[in-house]
Amino acid sequence: MTEQLPPYTTLPQPEPEPPQYTLPETFRIGRYSTQHLVRPDQLKAHLQLLAAFSQLKQRVVASESLIAGLESDSEKRWVWFVNLAVERFERWCFTIKQSDIVEQRLPPIDVTMVWHAYLLNPSWYAEDTARISKLKPLAHFTDYFPELLANPDLLTTDAPQQERVSAWEHRIKLPYDPFASAADLTHKSIECPYCYRTILSPFLHPSGNGYAQSNFSVQCKCAQPITKELLGLYKFVRNIVEPTEPDTYLAGTLHTPLSAYDTARGDMIKKRVLNSHIIFQKNEASDPTRQILINIQYDAARMCTMLKKHLKPRLLNKIMGAYTDDRVFSLDLVGAVLRQASFVKKMVNLGWTEPGYFANEVDIVALQHCIARYHAFLNIMAESPASFFVPTLDIDLGWHTHQLMASQYQNDCLSLVGRYVNHDDKVEEGQLATSFDLTCRAWNDRYRVPYMHCGCPLPGDTIGQKLRRFLSSRSTNNELLLPPKSDARAATHPSDHNAVFALHDMSASLRRREDRERKAETRKLRAERNGRAVKGENDDHEIAFLYPVPMFYYYPGGCVAGAGTVMDGVSVLAVFGE
């Protein structure tokens, strides 16, 4: 006879399924309606790319014997490796052709990492590929990036086709594998600004003055010392005297918020520089480049002093900031890669770069939320053109992915937002903090939901299981979902991978930082006096992630909470869609 269950026993109930959570077909950005600018599969492809970059760095950090002299300093070893990657990227840019079949000429992962960081500075990237003849073929490869996001294995593969490897090694004259290349790529070719002689400088030198080191300096056979500042000045002067379009235009003078190629503005600024008669005074030099260098005594500061009479300080600083070394790019790509490594690390810490992390349909909810919030972020930029908004990590993932499709990104921004939206790769930390506060208020005013919340779902095997477990643990009160606090909760921070310390004004930056810390401590003491316990701002903040809210909340009857209201059968994403 079957044993009877006690009357107080209940059978386990199945966990509630999350409600339908589907992206709307269109989003409103400014005055216009648009279909999705990025898709979940593209975010997943981008995360796969970030995982490959993380694995590359981990391998460099673990390879103590990779380069002599840096066995015990993994961070300096990584900086040295990134310098070699930028050198390889530049050589690749100089050898690709408009007629190339892209899939057969794709670069190794270290070069792809540099290319990726370059793309995430969209204004400089767009201007450089239009202004510099040697970089024009790069635009052809960039237009293929949507296809690469559809098949990211082409970029991340450890076993590329032999034809691709052979083409690289034939054109670049270096091994395809970056670790094998490191043994061969020991010196950089440099042209002396004094005698025009080509010399070789080591990337790494025991004295600390190698090209990949912070105190770079090398002496030419003409007995003159060469620094990166001097090389940048030399590049700038050659740009001044260059008569042929498009290379005649100065960096930072063509790409504006309303025009991708404003030659009238470029001509006007170039004319102002050419009207500086002091730098063109006649002397013993036989060519105009040396003539200018002699007049300014090979001194970048003296050049700036002379040009201040003709250009406004902000414009002059932007232009001169593009001439910091002898590389063809208007951007310090070593610094760009190092800054992006912070964002990569945060995605890794979240687990989002793990293979299969978004394999299940329910797990795609998080990526759908990224996309909805990114479109909403573009909308507030369209509605507030004078404001500087700071994205959260989830929004930044969508933003970065959009920027990888450079031509589409430029066109979408101009047609929907009304201007080209630059992704500032370096922002002084004080401005970042202030602008983030403004972003939170603007978001709350516009959408009536919080911009972020410090927390994470309960543990689970996948992000979808975490969400389901959290939903089943909540009461059925009509309340807006906020992730619970726990010892493992994630931190609430802006996407600060691009935060930089203003070295040009260190004392002021320190004062501002100390002022923010003092105000935070005052708020904490006030709360404690009022009987409220306040945790330290850095407690349990190992993982920086602005958890996107509101998520959806399950109610018996199939309702969803969004923007502080209850809507029957409507996804919360509809708050930002149509």
C-alpha positions as CSV (number, residue, x, y, z in Angstrom):
1,M,0.0,0.0,0.0
2,T,1.3,3.4,-0.9
3,E,2.3,5.5,2.1
4,Q,0.1,8.5,2.5
5,L,1.7,11.9,2.6
6,P,1.1,13.9,5.8
7,P,-1.6,16.5,5.3
8,Y,0.8,19.4,6.0
9,T,3.2,18.3,3.2
10,T,3.1,20.2,-0.1
11,L,4.7,19.2,-3.3
12,P,7.4,21.5,-4.7
13,Q,5.9,24.1,-7.0
14,P,7.6,24.8,-10.4
15,E,9.5,28.0,-10.5
16,P,7.6,30.8,-12.3
17,E,8.7,31.5,-15.8
18,P,9.7,35.1,-16.5
19,P,7.2,37.0,-18.6
20,Q,7.7,37.7,-22.3
21,Y,10.6,40.1,-22.7
22,T,10.9,41.0,-26.3
23,L,12.6,43.9,-27.9
24,P,10.3,46.3,-29.6
25,E,10.7,46.5,-33.3
26,T,11.5,50.2,-33.3
27,F,12.9,52.8,-30.9
28,R,12.4,56.5,-30.7
29,I,15.6,58.6,-30.8
30,G,15.0,62.3,-30.9
31,R,12.4,63.1,-33.5
32,Y,12.9,59.8,-35.4
33,S,11.9,56.2,-35.2
34,T,14.5,53.6,-35.9
35,Q,15.0,49.8,-36.0
36,H,17.7,48.3,-33.8
37,L,21.1,49.9,-34.3
38,V,22.8,46.9,-32.6
39,R,21.5,43.4,-32.0
40,P,22.1,40.8,-29.3
41,D,24.2,38.5,-31.6
42,Q,26.5,41.5,-32.3
43,L,26.9,42.1,-28.5
44,K,27.8,38.4,-28.1
45,A,30.3,38.6,-30.9
46,H,31.9,41.7,-29.3
47,L,32.1,39.9,-26.0
48,Q,33.9,37.0,-27.7
49,L,36.4,39.5,-29.1
50,L,36.9,41.0,-25.6
51,A,37.5,37.5,-24.2
52,A,40.2,37.0,-26.8
53,F,41.9,40.3,-25.7
54,S,41.7,39.2,-22.1
55,Q,43.3,35.8,-22.9
56,L,46.0,37.5,-24.8
57,K,46.9,39.8,-21.9
58,Q,46.8,36.9,-19.4
59,R,49.3,35.0,-21.6
60,V,51.6,38.0,-21.7
61,V,51.3,38.5,-18.0
62,A,52.1,34.8,-17.3
63,S,55.0,34.7,-19.8
64,E,57.8,35.9,-17.4
65,S,60.5,34.8,-19.9
66,L,59.0,36.6,-22.9
67,I,61.4,39.5,-22.7
68,A,64.6,39.9,-20.8
69,G,64.7,42.6,-18.2
70,L,60.9,42.5,-17.4
71,E,60.7,39.0,-15.9
72,S,59.3,40.3,-12.6
73,D,57.2,43.2,-13.8
74,S,54.1,41.9,-15.6
75,E,52.5,45.4,-16.1
76,K,55.6,46.8,-17.8
77,R,55.8,43.7,-19.9
78,W,52.2,44.3,-21.0
79,V,52.9,47.9,-22.0
80,W,56.0,46.7,-24.0
81,F,53.8,44.1,-25.7
82,V,51.1,46.7,-26.6
83,N,53.9,48.9,-28.1
84,L,54.9,46.0,-30.4
85,A,51.2,45.5,-31.3
86,V,50.8,49.1,-32.3
87,E,54.0,48.8,-34.4
88,R,52.5,45.7,-36.1
89,F,49.2,47.5,-36.6
90,E,50.9,50.4,-38.3
91,R,52.8,48.1,-40.7
92,W,49.6,46.3,-41.5
93,C,47.8,49.5,-42.3
94,F,50.6,50.5,-44.7
95,T,50.4,47.2,-46.6
96,I,46.6,46.6,-47.0
97,K,45.0,47.6,-50.2
98,Q,41.6,48.7,-51.4
99,S,41.5,45.7,-53.7
100,D,42.3,43.1,-50.9
101,I,39.8,40.4,-50.1
102,V,39.3,41.3,-46.4
103,E,39.0,37.7,-45.0
104,Q,42.4,36.8,-46.5
105,R,44.1,39.9,-45.1
106,L,42.7,40.0,-41.6
107,P,45.4,40.6,-38.9
108,P,46.4,38.6,-35.8
109,I,44.6,39.1,-32.5
110,D,47.2,41.6,-31.1
111,V,46.7,43.8,-34.1
112,T,43.0,43.4,-34.0
113,M,43.1,44.6,-30.4
114,V,44.8,47.9,-31.5
115,W,42.3,48.3,-34.4
116,H,39.5,47.8,-31.9
117,A,40.8,50.5,-29.6
118,Y,41.2,52.9,-32.5
119,L,37.6,52.3,-33.6
120,L,36.4,53.3,-30.2
121,N,37.7,56.8,-30.8
122,P,35.2,57.4,-33.7
123,S,35.9,61.0,-34.5
124,W,39.7,60.5,-34.7
125,Y,39.2,57.3,-36.6
126,A,36.8,58.8,-39.2
127,E,39.1,61.8,-39.7
128,D,42.3,59.9,-40.0
129,T,41.0,57.4,-42.5
130,A,39.8,60.3,-44.6
131,R,42.7,62.8,-44.0
132,I,45.7,60.5,-44.3
133,S,46.3,58.8,-47.6
134,K,48.2,55.9,-46.1
135,L,45.1,55.0,-44.0
136,K,42.5,55.2,-46.7
137,P,42.5,51.4,-47.3
138,L,41.7,50.9,-43.7
139,A,38.2,52.3,-44.3
140,H,37.6,49.4,-46.8
141,F,38.3,46.9,-44.0
142,T,36.2,48.8,-41.5
143,D,33.2,48.6,-43.8
144,Y,33.5,44.8,-43.5
145,F,33.1,44.8,-39.7
146,P,29.4,44.0,-39.6
147,E,30.3,40.7,-41.4
148,L,33.0,40.1,-38.8
149,L,30.5,40.6,-36.0
150,A,28.4,37.9,-37.7
151,N,31.4,35.6,-37.7
152,P,33.8,36.7,-34.9
153,D,35.8,33.5,-35.2
154,L,37.5,35.1,-38.2
155,L,39.1,37.6,-35.8
156,T,39.6,35.4,-32.7
157,T,40.7,32.1,-34.3
158,D,43.9,30.4,-33.1
159,A,44.2,28.5,-36.4
160,P,43.9,31.0,-39.3
161,Q,44.0,29.7,-42.8
162,Q,47.5,29.3,-44.2
163,E,46.9,31.8,-47.0
164,R,46.1,34.5,-44.4
165,V,49.3,33.7,-42.4
166,S,51.4,33.6,-45.6
167,A,50.0,36.9,-46.8
168,W,50.8,38.6,-43.5
169,E,54.3,37.3,-43.3
170,H,55.0,38.2,-47.0
171,R,53.9,41.7,-46.6
172,I,54.8,42.6,-43.0
173,K,58.1,40.7,-42.9
174,L,57.3,39.5,-39.4
175,P,55.8,36.2,-38.0
176,Y,52.0,36.1,-37.8
177,D,52.1,34.9,-34.2
178,P,52.7,38.0,-31.9
179,F,54.8,36.0,-29.5
180,A,57.1,34.7,-32.2
181,S,57.2,38.2,-33.6
182,A,58.4,39.6,-30.3
183,A,61.7,37.9,-30.7
184,D,62.3,39.6,-34.1
185,L,60.7,43.0,-33.4
186,T,63.3,44.5,-31.2
187,H,64.0,47.9,-32.8
188,K,61.9,50.7,-34.3
189,S,63.0,52.7,-37.3
190,I,63.1,56.5,-36.7
191,E,63.9,59.5,-38.9
192,C,66.1,62.1,-37.3
193,P,64.4,65.6,-37.4
194,Y,67.9,67.2,-37.6
195,C,69.7,65.3,-40.3
196,Y,66.9,63.2,-41.8
197,R,69.0,60.0,-41.3
198,T,67.1,56.8,-40.5
199,I,68.3,55.3,-37.2
200,L,67.1,52.3,-35.2
201,S,66.0,52.6,-31.6
202,P,65.4,49.6,-29.3
203,F,61.9,49.2,-27.9
204,L,63.4,48.2,-24.6
205,H,66.7,49.4,-23.1
206,P,68.2,48.7,-19.6
207,S,68.6,52.4,-19.0
208,G,64.8,52.9,-19.4
209,N,65.1,55.1,-22.6
210,G,63.8,52.6,-25.1
211,Y,61.0,53.5,-27.5
212,A,58.4,51.5,-25.5
213,Q,59.5,53.1,-22.2
214,S,58.4,56.3,-20.6
215,N,61.8,58.0,-20.7
216,F,62.5,57.4,-24.4
217,S,65.5,59.2,-25.8
218,V,68.0,58.2,-28.5
219,Q,71.0,60.0,-29.9
220,C,71.5,60.2,-33.6
221,K,74.9,59.9,-35.3
222,C,74.6,63.7,-35.8
223,A,75.0,63.9,-32.0
224,Q,71.4,65.3,-31.5
225,P,69.1,63.8,-28.9
226,I,65.7,62.6,-30.1
227,T,62.6,62.3,-27.9
228,K,58.9,61.5,-28.7
229,E,58.0,65.2,-28.2
230,L,60.5,66.1,-30.9
231,L,59.3,63.4,-33.2
232,G,55.7,64.7,-32.8
233,L,56.9,68.2,-33.5
234,Y,58.6,67.0,-36.7
235,K,55.4,65.2,-37.8
236,F,53.5,68.4,-37.2
237,V,55.9,70.6,-39.2
238,R,55.9,68.2,-42.1
239,N,52.1,68.3,-42.0
240,I,52.2,72.1,-42.2
241,V,54.3,72.2,-45.3
242,E,52.5,69.3,-47.0
243,P,50.7,70.8,-50.1
244,T,48.8,67.8,-51.4
245,E,45.2,67.0,-50.4
246,P,44.0,65.3,-48.3
247,D,47.3,65.1,-46.3
248,T,47.7,68.9,-46.2
249,Y,45.0,69.2,-43.6
250,L,46.0,69.3,-39.9
251,A,44.7,66.7,-37.4
252,G,41.5,67.7,-35.6
253,T,40.4,70.3,-38.2
254,L,38.1,68.4,-40.5
255,H,35.8,66.3,-38.4
256,T,33.2,68.3,-36.5
257,P,29.9,67.4,-34.8
258,L,28.0,68.3,-38.0
259,S,30.4,67.4,-40.8
260,A,32.7,64.4,-41.3
261,Y,34.9,66.2,-43.7
262,D,34.7,70.0,-43.4
263,T,37.4,71.1,-45.8
264,A,36.4,74.8,-45.6
265,R,37.2,74.7,-41.9
266,G,40.4,72.8,-42.5
267,D,41.5,75.3,-45.1
268,M,40.7,78.2,-42.8
269,I,42.7,76.8,-39.9
270,K,45.6,75.8,-42.2
271,K,45.7,79.3,-43.6
272,R,45.9,80.8,-40.1
273,V,48.9,78.6,-39.3
274,L,50.6,79.5,-42.6
275,N,50.1,83.2,-41.8
276,S,52.4,82.9,-38.8
277,H,55.3,84.7,-40.5
278,I,57.7,84.1,-37.6
279,I,57.9,80.4,-38.2
280,F,58.5,80.9,-41.9
281,Q,61.3,83.5,-41.6
282,K,64.1,82.9,-44.0
283,N,67.2,81.3,-42.7
284,E,70.1,79.1,-43.9
285,A,67.8,76.0,-44.3
286,S,67.2,74.9,-47.9
287,D,63.9,73.2,-47.3
288,P,60.7,74.5,-45.5
289,T,60.6,71.8,-42.9
290,R,64.1,72.4,-41.6
291,Q,63.5,76.2,-41.9
292,I,60.5,76.0,-39.5
293,L,62.3,73.8,-37.1
294,I,65.2,76.1,-36.9
295,N,63.0,79.1,-36.4
296,I,61.3,77.5,-33.4
297,Q,64.6,76.0,-32.2
298,Y,63.2,72.5,-32.4
299,D,61.0,73.3,-29.4
300,A,57.3,72.3,-29.3
301,A,56.5,74.8,-26.5
302,R,57.9,77.6,-28.7
303,M,55.8,76.4,-31.6
304,C,52.7,76.6,-29.4
305,T,53.5,80.1,-28.2
306,M,53.8,81.3,-31.7
307,L,50.5,79.7,-32.8
308,K,48.5,81.0,-29.9
309,K,48.4,84.3,-31.8
310,H,46.4,82.6,-34.6
311,L,44.4,79.8,-32.9
312,K,42.2,79.6,-29.9
313,P,43.7,77.6,-27.0
314,R,41.2,74.7,-27.1
315,L,41.7,74.2,-30.8
316,L,45.4,74.5,-30.5
317,N,45.5,72.0,-27.7
318,K,43.4,69.5,-29.7
319,I,45.7,69.9,-32.8
320,M,48.9,69.6,-30.9
321,G,47.6,66.7,-28.9
322,A,47.5,64.7,-32.1
323,Y,51.2,65.1,-32.7
324,T,52.9,63.3,-29.7
325,D,55.1,60.9,-31.6
326,D,56.2,59.9,-35.1
327,R,53.4,57.4,-35.8
328,V,50.9,58.2,-38.5
329,F,47.9,58.1,-36.2
330,S,46.4,61.2,-34.5
331,L,45.8,59.1,-31.4
332,D,48.2,57.5,-28.9
333,L,47.1,54.0,-29.6
334,V,49.2,52.5,-26.8
335,G,47.3,54.6,-24.3
336,A,44.0,53.7,-26.0
337,V,44.6,50.0,-25.7
338,L,45.7,50.3,-22.1
339,R,42.5,52.3,-21.2
340,Q,40.3,49.8,-22.9
341,A,41.8,47.0,-20.9
342,S,39.9,48.3,-17.9
343,F,36.6,47.8,-19.6
344,V,37.6,44.4,-20.8
345,K,38.5,43.4,-17.3
346,K,35.1,44.5,-16.0
347,M,33.3,42.4,-18.7
348,V,35.4,39.4,-17.7
349,N,34.7,39.9,-14.0
350,L,31.0,39.9,-14.7
351,G,31.4,36.6,-16.5
352,W,29.9,38.0,-19.7
353,T,32.9,37.0,-21.8
354,E,32.6,33.3,-20.8
355,P,31.8,31.0,-23.7
356,G,28.1,30.1,-23.6
357,Y,27.2,32.7,-21.0
358,F,24.3,33.9,-23.1
359,A,23.6,30.6,-24.8
360,N,20.0,30.2,-23.6
361,E,17.1,32.4,-24.8
362,V,16.3,33.5,-21.2
363,D,19.9,34.7,-20.8
364,I,19.6,37.0,-23.8
365,V,17.3,39.2,-21.6
366,A,20.4,41.0,-20.2
367,L,21.7,41.8,-23.7
368,Q,18.2,42.9,-24.8
369,H,18.2,45.2,-21.9
370,C,21.6,46.6,-22.9
371,I,20.2,47.4,-26.3
372,A,17.1,49.1,-25.0
373,R,19.1,51.2,-22.6
374,Y,21.6,52.1,-25.3
375,H,18.9,53.4,-27.6
376,A,17.4,55.3,-24.6
377,F,20.9,56.8,-24.0
378,L,21.1,58.0,-27.6
379,N,17.6,59.5,-27.1
380,I,18.6,61.7,-24.2
381,M,21.7,62.8,-26.1
382,A,19.5,63.8,-29.0
383,E,17.2,65.7,-26.7
384,S,20.0,67.4,-24.8
385,P,22.7,68.2,-27.4
386,A,24.7,70.5,-25.0
387,S,25.1,67.9,-22.3
388,F,27.9,65.4,-21.5
389,F,26.4,62.0,-20.5
390,V,28.3,59.1,-19.0
391,P,27.2,55.6,-19.9
392,T,26.9,52.6,-17.5
393,L,28.8,49.5,-18.4
394,D,25.9,47.8,-20.1
395,I,25.1,50.9,-22.2
396,D,28.8,51.2,-23.0
397,L,28.9,47.6,-24.3
398,G,26.1,48.6,-26.8
399,W,27.8,51.8,-27.6
400,H,31.2,50.2,-28.3
401,T,29.6,47.6,-30.5
402,H,27.9,50.2,-32.5
403,Q,31.2,52.1,-33.0
404,L,32.9,49.0,-34.4
405,M,30.6,49.5,-37.5
406,A,32.2,52.9,-38.1
407,S,30.4,54.0,-41.2
408,Q,27.0,52.9,-39.9
409,Y,27.7,54.6,-36.6
410,Q,28.6,57.9,-38.2
411,N,25.5,57.8,-40.4
412,D,23.2,56.8,-37.5
413,C,24.4,59.5,-35.3
414,L,24.0,62.3,-37.8
415,S,20.5,61.1,-39.0
416,L,19.1,60.3,-35.5
417,V,20.9,62.3,-32.9
418,G,21.5,65.2,-35.2
419,R,25.3,65.3,-34.9
420,Y,28.3,63.0,-34.8
421,V,28.7,61.7,-31.3
422,N,32.2,61.1,-30.2
423,H,33.2,58.5,-27.6
424,D,35.7,60.4,-25.6
425,D,38.4,57.8,-24.8
426,K,39.9,59.8,-21.9
427,V,38.0,62.0,-19.4
428,E,39.4,63.6,-16.3
429,E,38.0,61.8,-13.3
430,G,36.4,64.9,-11.8
431,Q,34.4,65.6,-14.9
432,L,33.4,62.0,-15.1
433,A,32.0,62.1,-11.6
434,T,30.1,65.3,-12.1
435,S,28.7,64.3,-15.5
436,F,27.6,60.9,-14.1
437,D,25.5,62.7,-11.5
438,L,23.9,64.8,-14.2
439,T,23.3,61.7,-16.3
440,C,21.5,60.0,-13.4
441,R,19.2,63.0,-13.0
442,A,18.5,63.4,-16.7
443,W,17.7,59.7,-17.0
444,N,15.3,59.7,-14.0
445,D,13.6,62.9,-15.2
446,R,13.1,61.5,-18.7
447,Y,12.2,57.9,-18.1
448,R,11.1,58.0,-14.4
449,V,13.3,55.0,-13.5
450,P,16.7,54.9,-11.8
451,Y,19.7,55.0,-14.1
452,M,21.5,52.3,-12.0
453,H,21.4,50.3,-8.8
454,C,24.1,48.7,-6.8
455,G,23.3,44.9,-6.6
456,C,23.2,41.6,-8.4
457,P,20.8,38.7,-8.7
458,L,21.1,35.7,-6.5
459,P,23.6,32.9,-7.4
460,G,22.7,30.6,-10.3
461,D,24.3,28.6,-13.1
462,T,23.4,31.1,-15.8
463,I,22.2,34.7,-15.9
464,G,18.7,33.5,-16.8
465,Q,18.6,31.1,-13.8
466,K,19.8,33.8,-11.5
467,L,17.0,36.0,-12.7
468,R,14.4,33.2,-12.4
469,R,15.6,32.3,-8.9
470,F,15.4,35.9,-7.9
471,L,11.9,36.3,-9.2
472,S,10.7,33.2,-7.3
473,S,12.2,34.6,-4.1
474,R,10.3,37.9,-4.2
475,S,6.9,38.7,-2.7
476,T,4.1,39.6,-5.0
477,N,3.7,43.2,-3.9
478,N,3.4,45.7,-6.7
479,E,6.9,47.2,-6.5
480,L,9.6,48.1,-9.0
481,L,12.3,45.4,-9.1
482,L,15.6,46.3,-7.5
483,P,18.3,43.6,-7.3
484,P,18.9,42.5,-3.6
485,K,22.0,43.5,-1.8
486,S,24.4,40.7,-0.7
487,D,28.0,40.2,0.2
488,A,28.7,39.4,-3.4
489,R,26.9,42.3,-4.9
490,A,28.4,44.3,-7.7
491,A,29.5,47.9,-7.4
492,T,27.6,50.9,-8.7
493,H,30.0,52.9,-10.9
494,P,29.9,54.6,-14.2
495,S,31.7,53.0,-17.1
496,D,35.0,54.6,-16.0
497,H,37.4,52.7,-18.2
498,N,38.2,56.0,-19.9
499,A,38.8,58.0,-16.7
500,V,42.2,59.6,-16.6
501,F,44.0,61.6,-14.1
502,A,44.8,65.1,-15.3
503,L,48.6,65.0,-15.1
504,H,48.8,68.5,-16.6
505,D,47.0,69.8,-13.5
506,M,47.8,67.2,-10.9
507,S,47.4,69.4,-7.9
508,A,43.9,70.6,-8.9
509,S,42.9,67.0,-9.7
510,L,44.0,65.9,-6.3
511,R,42.1,68.7,-4.6
512,R,38.9,67.8,-6.4
513,R,39.4,64.1,-5.6
514,E,40.0,64.9,-1.9
515,D,36.9,67.2,-1.9
516,R,34.7,64.4,-3.2
517,E,36.0,62.0,-0.6
518,R,35.5,64.6,2.1
519,K,31.9,65.2,1.1
520,A,31.3,61.5,1.0
521,E,32.7,61.1,4.5
522,T,30.5,64.0,5.7
523,R,27.4,62.3,4.2
524,K,28.3,59.1,5.9
525,L,28.8,60.7,9.4
526,R,25.5,62.6,9.0
527,A,23.7,59.3,8.2
528,E,25.3,57.6,11.2
529,R,24.2,60.4,13.5
530,N,20.7,59.9,12.2
531,G,20.9,56.2,13.1
532,R,21.3,54.9,9.6
533,A,24.2,52.5,8.9
534,V,26.1,53.3,5.8
535,K,28.6,51.0,4.2
536,G,31.8,52.4,2.8
537,E,31.7,53.3,-0.9
538,N,34.4,50.8,-1.7
539,D,33.0,47.9,0.4
540,D,32.3,44.8,-1.8
541,H,32.9,46.8,-4.9
542,E,35.4,44.4,-6.5
543,I,33.3,44.2,-9.7
544,A,32.3,47.5,-11.2
545,F,28.9,47.1,-12.8
546,L,25.9,49.4,-13.1
547,Y,23.1,46.9,-12.9
548,P,20.4,47.9,-15.4
549,V,17.1,48.7,-13.8
550,P,14.2,48.3,-13.9
551,M,14.3,44.6,-15.0
552,F,10.9,42.9,-15.1
553,Y,9.0,41.7,-12.1
554,Y,6.8,38.6,-12.3
555,Y,3.2,39.0,-11.0
556,P,0.5,36.3,-11.0
557,G,-1.6,37.2,-14.0
558,G,1.3,38.1,-16.3
559,C,1.9,41.7,-15.5
560,V,5.2,43.6,-15.8
561,A,6.4,46.5,-13.8
562,G,8.1,49.2,-15.8
563,A,8.8,52.9,-15.3
564,G,6.9,52.7,-11.9
565,T,3.7,51.5,-13.4
566,V,2.1,48.1,-14.1
567,M,1.3,47.2,-17.6
568,D,-0.6,44.1,-18.7
569,G,1.4,42.0,-21.1
570,V,3.8,44.7,-22.1
571,S,7.6,44.3,-21.9
572,V,9.4,46.9,-19.8
573,L,11.5,47.5,-22.9
574,A,8.5,49.2,-24.4
575,V,9.2,52.1,-22.1
576,F,12.1,53.0,-24.5
577,G,10.5,51.7,-27.6
578,E,7.4,52.3,-29.6
